[in-house]
Amino acid sequence: MENIIVFINYSNQIPIVLGMFGKENLEYQSKFDAMEFDNTNTQIYYHPKLNSKIYFYRHLGDFLNESDDFFNKFANCLFFVENLDNKYVIDKVNRIPNSKKLFIWHYAEVFEKGFIDKIKSIKYDFILSGSNRPELIGNNFELDLLLPFRYFRYYIGYYYLEELVSNIPIPKYDTNKSKVFSYIRANRDSSWRKQFIDSIDGLSSLLNPKNSANDAYDLLYPKYKHFEAINDYLYCNFNLLFETINPKNNSEYFITEKTFKGLFFGKPILLVASYPILNFLKEKGFYIGNFEFINKINSENDMKQSIQNFTNWINSASTDEIESKYNQMLELSINNKKVLFDYLNDYSKIELIFKKILNGEININNKNII
């Protein structure tokens, strides 16, 4: 008998499933027709290795309207439940024999306390998270800090850029461009970025921060802004990346598309991020420029000092010295693309997790799995 894996919602769930299993490893079983797509409330894939159909329901109501008898036909049913406030969803899942409730958190954002409490109350059989959540760590919690990269690969459309970018020669240091490039938004919850810049002596004068999101179009189509990075990230010199979360927060850390894009283009980057993220990326084999300017980063102050040391150096070095150093770092940074795609194209560990879940081996909290 086949298994079934169920997701509710298209726009966020289809990208993470393709990222976890690989578009090329799944069989698309729905009819490929634009009109059919618009008029159908389910999309169906099949994963041969897992002997599992993967159902995506367009809306919550479409899932609730599916009969219990339909799910009873399958050997095992895995339900990815994100509708935490809906009693009908939980009741329906609980009625299905051989069913398991799973939660996947791939958005790379921080859980609010109320959200955590709801997750605990549902008592998920398994949680796969790209965000470090100390409150949830246990036998049914698996942390993969790179999991959001699988999501962003498809969600922001970079899957379609991979061949293009690999065929573009990576430019060396350009004396006609600013020494340092950065995207910075310093408003509301992001005001810590401006405070950080102001705390680094000599950094503000180096930066001409780019923030081109300024009207209704940018609010309606925010995903298109990610394509702006093709030019900005590929043809800039040093790229100073500010992660989403304030680096003072060293317990709820996660990695977003900001770092993903920096690694994707293989250019020298320095990260303003929680120090565990910097060390994690280094341990995974990524080359992060901060470590060129400080030996160890074991605290927020160390991370901050690495940026101060970089700023001191670039403000005092000659153009020839900067160009030479940059090109040396570029040679090391190019390998980031290989490390990134080695991870993205290795589906074996994710498949192992799902096989164990389907086989009833829920308690798989093993640091070697991810």
C-alpha positions as CSV (number, residue, x, y, z in Angstrom):
1,M,0.0,0.0,0.0
2,E,1.1,3.5,-0.7
3,N,1.6,6.2,1.9
4,I,0.3,9.8,1.8
5,I,2.0,13.0,2.9
6,V,-0.4,15.9,3.2
7,F,0.2,19.7,3.1
8,I,-2.3,22.5,3.2
9,N,-1.5,25.6,1.1
10,Y,0.3,25.9,-2.2
11,S,2.6,28.9,-2.1
12,N,4.6,28.1,0.9
13,Q,4.4,24.3,1.0
14,I,5.2,23.3,-2.6
15,P,8.6,25.1,-2.5
16,I,9.8,23.4,0.7
17,V,8.7,20.0,-0.5
18,L,10.6,20.5,-3.8
19,G,13.6,21.7,-1.7
20,M,13.5,18.7,0.6
21,F,13.1,16.0,-2.0
22,G,14.3,17.6,-5.3
23,K,12.0,18.5,-8.2
24,E,13.7,16.0,-10.3
25,N,13.0,13.2,-7.9
26,L,9.2,13.7,-7.7
27,E,6.6,12.6,-10.2
28,Y,4.0,15.2,-10.9
29,Q,0.7,13.3,-11.1
30,S,-1.8,16.2,-11.5
31,K,-2.7,17.3,-15.0
32,F,-0.3,19.9,-16.3
33,D,-2.8,22.4,-17.6
34,A,-3.2,26.0,-16.6
35,M,-7.0,26.0,-16.7
36,E,-7.1,22.7,-14.8
37,F,-4.7,24.1,-12.2
38,D,-7.0,27.1,-11.6
39,N,-10.0,25.0,-11.2
40,T,-8.5,22.2,-9.0
41,N,-8.1,22.3,-5.3
42,T,-5.4,19.7,-5.0
43,Q,-2.0,19.2,-6.5
44,I,-0.5,15.7,-6.4
45,Y,3.1,14.5,-6.6
46,Y,4.6,11.0,-6.0
47,H,7.9,10.1,-4.3
48,P,9.0,6.7,-5.6
49,K,11.6,6.1,-2.9
50,L,9.1,6.7,-0.1
51,N,6.3,5.0,-2.0
52,S,4.3,8.1,-1.0
53,K,1.8,10.4,-2.7
54,I,2.2,14.0,-1.7
55,Y,-1.1,15.9,-1.6
56,F,-1.3,19.7,-1.5
57,Y,-4.7,21.2,-0.7
58,R,-5.2,24.7,-2.0
59,H,-7.3,25.8,1.0
60,L,-8.0,24.5,4.5
61,G,-11.6,23.9,3.6
62,D,-10.5,21.6,0.7
63,F,-8.7,19.4,3.2
64,L,-11.6,19.3,5.7
65,N,-14.0,18.4,2.9
66,E,-11.9,15.3,2.0
67,S,-13.5,12.2,3.4
68,D,-11.9,10.2,6.1
69,D,-12.4,7.1,3.9
70,F,-10.0,8.5,1.4
71,F,-7.2,8.7,3.9
72,N,-8.0,5.2,5.3
73,K,-6.9,3.7,1.9
74,F,-3.2,4.5,2.7
75,A,-0.8,2.5,4.8
76,N,0.5,5.6,6.6
77,C,-0.7,9.2,6.6
78,L,1.7,12.1,7.5
79,F,-0.1,15.4,8.1
80,F,1.9,18.6,8.2
81,V,-0.4,20.7,10.4
82,E,0.2,24.4,10.6
83,N,-3.3,25.5,11.4
84,L,-2.7,25.7,15.1
85,D,-6.0,27.3,16.0
86,N,-8.3,25.0,14.1
87,K,-9.9,22.3,16.2
88,Y,-11.5,20.7,13.2
89,V,-8.1,20.0,11.6
90,I,-6.7,18.4,14.7
91,D,-9.9,16.3,15.2
92,K,-9.8,15.2,11.6
93,V,-6.2,14.1,11.8
94,N,-6.8,12.3,15.1
95,R,-9.6,10.3,13.5
96,I,-7.4,8.8,10.8
97,P,-5.7,5.5,11.7
98,N,-1.9,5.2,11.1
99,S,-1.7,9.0,11.1
100,K,1.0,11.2,12.4
101,K,1.0,15.0,13.1
102,L,4.1,16.7,11.9
103,F,5.3,20.3,11.9
104,I,7.8,21.9,9.6
105,W,9.2,25.4,10.3
106,H,11.2,26.5,7.2
107,Y,10.5,30.2,7.1
108,A,13.5,31.0,9.2
109,E,11.6,33.3,11.6
110,V,11.3,33.5,15.4
111,F,8.4,31.8,17.1
112,E,6.4,34.0,19.5
113,K,5.8,32.5,22.9
114,G,2.1,32.0,22.2
115,F,3.1,30.1,19.1
116,I,5.4,27.8,21.1
117,D,2.6,27.1,23.6
118,K,0.3,26.0,20.8
119,I,2.9,23.7,19.3
120,K,3.4,22.1,22.6
121,S,-0.3,21.6,23.2
122,I,-0.8,19.8,19.9
123,K,1.9,17.3,20.8
124,Y,3.4,16.8,17.3
125,D,4.9,13.4,16.5
126,F,7.8,15.1,14.8
127,I,9.1,18.7,14.3
128,L,11.6,19.7,11.6
129,S,12.8,23.2,12.1
130,G,15.3,25.6,10.5
131,S,15.1,27.9,13.6
132,N,16.8,27.1,16.9
133,R,14.1,26.8,19.5
134,P,15.5,25.6,22.9
135,E,11.9,25.2,24.3
136,L,11.1,22.5,21.8
137,I,14.3,20.4,21.8
138,G,13.5,16.8,22.6
139,N,13.3,13.4,20.9
140,N,10.8,14.6,18.3
141,F,12.6,17.8,17.4
142,E,15.2,18.0,14.6
143,L,17.1,21.2,13.9
144,D,18.6,21.8,10.5
145,L,19.8,25.4,10.3
146,L,20.2,25.1,6.5
147,L,16.7,23.9,6.0
148,P,15.5,27.5,5.0
149,F,18.0,27.3,2.1
150,R,16.0,24.4,0.6
151,Y,12.9,26.6,0.8
152,F,14.4,29.8,-0.6
153,R,15.9,27.9,-3.6
154,Y,12.4,27.5,-5.0
155,Y,10.4,30.2,-3.2
156,I,12.4,33.2,-4.5
157,G,13.0,31.5,-7.9
158,Y,16.8,31.0,-7.6
159,Y,16.3,27.4,-8.8
160,Y,16.0,29.0,-12.3
161,L,19.1,31.1,-11.9
162,E,21.5,28.3,-11.1
163,E,22.6,27.6,-14.7
164,L,22.7,31.3,-15.6
165,V,24.8,32.3,-12.7
166,S,27.2,29.4,-13.1
167,N,27.9,30.6,-16.7
168,I,28.7,34.2,-15.7
169,P,32.4,34.9,-15.0
170,I,32.8,36.0,-11.4
171,P,34.3,39.5,-11.5
172,K,37.4,40.5,-9.4
173,Y,37.8,43.7,-7.5
174,D,36.4,46.7,-9.3
175,T,38.1,50.0,-8.4
176,N,35.2,51.9,-10.0
177,K,32.7,50.6,-7.4
178,S,32.3,51.2,-3.7
179,K,34.7,49.2,-1.5
180,V,31.8,47.8,0.5
181,F,28.2,47.2,-0.5
182,S,25.2,46.5,1.7
183,Y,21.4,46.3,1.7
184,I,20.1,47.9,4.8
185,R,16.7,48.6,6.1
186,A,16.7,50.4,9.4
187,N,13.2,50.9,10.4
188,R,10.8,49.7,13.1
189,D,12.1,46.2,14.2
190,S,15.2,46.6,12.1
191,S,16.5,49.8,13.8
192,W,19.2,47.7,15.5
193,R,21.1,47.8,12.1
194,K,21.5,51.5,12.2
195,Q,22.6,51.3,15.9
196,F,25.2,48.6,14.9
197,I,26.6,50.7,12.0
198,D,26.9,53.7,14.3
199,S,28.7,51.6,16.9
200,I,31.5,50.7,14.4
201,D,34.0,53.5,14.1
202,G,34.5,54.5,10.4
203,L,31.8,52.2,9.0
204,S,29.0,54.7,8.2
205,S,31.2,56.7,5.9
206,L,32.1,53.5,3.9
207,L,28.5,52.6,3.2
208,N,26.0,54.0,0.7
209,P,23.3,51.5,1.8
210,K,20.9,50.4,-0.9
211,N,17.2,50.3,0.0
212,S,15.2,50.5,-3.3
213,A,11.9,49.2,-1.9
214,N,9.9,52.5,-1.7
215,D,6.5,52.2,-3.3
216,A,3.3,50.1,-3.7
217,Y,4.9,47.9,-6.4
218,D,7.5,46.7,-4.0
219,L,4.9,45.9,-1.4
220,L,2.7,44.0,-3.9
221,Y,5.6,42.0,-5.4
222,P,8.3,41.6,-2.8
223,K,9.7,38.4,-4.2
224,Y,10.8,40.1,-7.4
225,K,13.2,42.2,-5.3
226,H,15.4,39.1,-4.9
227,F,16.3,39.2,-8.6
228,E,17.9,42.7,-8.0
229,A,20.6,40.8,-6.1
230,I,21.9,39.2,-9.3
231,N,23.5,42.5,-10.3
232,D,24.1,43.9,-6.8
233,Y,25.7,40.7,-5.3
234,L,27.6,39.6,-8.3
235,Y,29.2,42.9,-9.3
236,C,29.8,44.4,-5.9
237,N,33.1,44.3,-4.0
238,F,32.9,43.3,-0.3
239,N,29.3,42.6,0.7
240,L,28.3,43.3,4.3
241,L,25.2,41.2,5.0
242,F,22.9,42.0,7.9
243,E,20.9,39.0,8.9
244,T,17.2,39.4,10.0
245,I,17.6,38.8,13.7
246,N,19.4,41.1,16.1
247,P,22.8,39.4,16.8
248,K,22.2,40.0,20.5
249,N,19.7,37.1,20.3
250,N,21.9,34.0,20.6
251,S,19.2,31.5,21.5
252,E,16.6,31.9,18.7
253,Y,19.0,32.2,15.8
254,F,18.2,31.2,12.2
255,I,19.5,31.9,8.7
256,T,17.5,33.6,6.0
257,E,17.6,34.3,2.2
258,K,20.1,37.2,2.9
259,T,22.9,34.7,3.7
260,F,21.6,32.2,1.1
261,K,22.1,34.8,-1.7
262,G,25.5,35.8,-0.4
263,L,26.7,32.2,-0.6
264,F,24.8,31.6,-3.9
265,F,26.9,34.1,-5.8
266,G,30.3,33.1,-4.4
267,K,31.6,36.6,-3.6
268,P,33.3,37.7,-0.4
269,I,30.8,38.4,2.4
270,L,31.0,39.5,6.0
271,L,28.0,38.7,8.2
272,V,26.4,40.7,10.9
273,A,24.6,37.8,12.6
274,S,24.4,35.8,15.9
275,Y,27.8,34.3,16.6
276,P,26.5,30.7,16.6
277,I,25.5,31.2,13.0
278,L,29.0,32.3,12.0
279,N,30.6,29.3,13.7
280,F,28.0,26.9,12.3
281,L,28.6,28.1,8.7
282,K,32.3,27.9,9.2
283,E,32.0,24.3,10.5
284,K,29.9,23.4,7.5
285,G,32.7,24.4,5.2
286,F,31.6,27.9,4.1
287,Y,34.1,30.7,3.9
288,I,32.9,33.7,5.9
289,G,35.0,36.8,5.6
290,N,34.7,37.8,9.3
291,F,37.3,35.1,10.2
292,E,39.9,36.9,8.1
293,F,39.9,39.7,10.6
294,I,39.6,37.8,13.9
295,N,40.7,34.4,15.0
296,K,37.7,33.2,17.0
297,I,34.1,34.4,17.3
298,N,32.7,33.2,20.6
299,S,30.4,36.1,21.5
300,E,28.5,39.0,20.1
301,N,31.4,41.3,20.9
302,D,33.8,39.1,18.9
303,M,31.4,39.3,15.9
304,K,31.3,43.1,16.3
305,Q,35.1,43.3,16.7
306,S,35.5,41.4,13.4
307,I,33.6,44.1,11.6
308,Q,35.5,46.8,13.4
309,N,38.8,45.2,12.5
310,F,37.7,44.9,8.8
311,T,36.6,48.6,8.8
312,N,39.9,49.7,10.3
313,W,41.8,47.7,7.7
314,I,39.9,48.9,4.6
315,N,40.0,52.5,5.7
316,S,43.8,52.4,6.1
317,A,44.9,50.1,3.3
318,S,45.9,51.3,-0.1
319,T,43.8,50.5,-3.2
320,D,46.4,47.9,-4.3
321,E,46.3,46.2,-0.9
322,I,42.5,46.1,-0.9
323,E,42.4,44.7,-4.4
324,S,45.0,42.0,-3.6
325,K,43.2,41.0,-0.3
326,Y,39.8,41.0,-2.0
327,N,40.9,38.8,-4.9
328,Q,42.5,36.3,-2.4
329,M,39.2,36.2,-0.5
330,L,37.3,35.8,-3.7
331,E,39.2,32.6,-4.6
332,L,38.1,31.1,-1.2
333,S,34.5,32.5,-1.5
334,I,33.9,30.8,-4.9
335,N,33.9,27.5,-3.1
336,N,30.8,28.6,-1.1
337,K,28.7,27.8,-4.2
338,K,29.9,24.2,-4.2
339,V,29.3,23.7,-0.5
340,L,25.9,25.2,-0.9
341,F,24.8,23.0,-3.7
342,D,26.4,19.9,-2.2
343,Y,23.9,20.4,0.6
344,L,20.9,21.4,-1.5
345,N,21.4,18.4,-3.9
346,D,21.9,15.8,-1.2
347,Y,18.4,14.5,-0.4
348,S,19.5,11.3,1.3
349,K,19.3,12.5,4.9
350,I,15.8,14.0,4.5
351,E,14.7,10.8,2.9
352,L,16.1,8.8,5.8
353,I,14.1,10.9,8.2
354,F,10.8,10.4,6.4
355,K,11.5,6.6,6.0
356,K,12.0,6.4,9.7
357,I,8.8,8.3,10.4
358,L,6.8,6.1,8.0
359,N,8.3,3.0,9.7
360,G,7.2,4.3,13.1
361,E,10.7,5.2,14.3
362,I,9.7,8.7,15.6
363,N,12.4,9.3,18.2
364,I,15.2,10.0,15.7
365,N,16.9,12.9,17.6
366,N,20.3,12.0,16.2
367,K,22.8,14.8,15.5
368,N,24.2,12.7,12.6
369,I,21.0,12.6,10.7
370,I,21.1,16.2,9.5
